[in-house]
Amino acid sequence: MSIDHLMPKHVAVIMDGNGRWAKKRFLPRVAGHKFAINRVRDLVKLCSEKGIEALTLFAFSSENWQRPADEVSILMSLAMQTIESELIKMHENNVQLKFIGDLKALDSRMQQIFNDAELLTAGNTGLKLRIAFNYGGQWDITQAVQKIAFSVQQGLLQPHEITAEVIASKLTTSDLPEPDLFIRTSGEQRISNFLLWQLAYTELYFTETLFPDFDAAAFEKALQWFLDRERRFGKTSEQLG
């Protein structure tokens, strides 16, 4: 079996440690967020080259609103600037870009920028890049349940017809395979309300590397770790063999 065949179809990343990276260099926290854009660019390029189907990046969680107001404002501005500056290149590279999360809570200009980016790249057939923005796993499950409850209320679905597959079909990642590999940088070993339903059988990779330092070599190391894993999905090693 080829290495390409064993590659994860979907990689999910919590990009952690930008502020700490900047602090270690006596720089403002925003410097870490700005430098991290280089790593995002690298990840998109590497996933595309390796034939990985989907990459989901946790850019801004529903809990991040609790950060200092000036940092939140900078993160919002940086997100818009990055999309505007990178969009044409992503489109030329056949990347399909979508945003997942409670986007209605964002200001109208940001919603418009996100929507325009999605429309431009909708027909692209390469890497499916998903940016989780104002996203929380509990929110994702809640909105899925609300959709299902409405279908039941309308008589379109019976309670006994609600299955795991039905719930998954209402999540914001319903058009993607479930993540095979989850990566969190900076040494934290938490899922932090990210893709809670979707990560049920995902391999969880934690690294001490701060995200601005998570370069191509660090990603290759994570991929090799994944390739060395035995994924049993409830079966025994003997059954797999």
Order of alpha helices (4+ residues) and beta strands (2+ residues): alpha-beta-alpha-alpha-beta-alpha-beta-alpha-beta-alpha-alpha-beta-beta-alpha-alpha
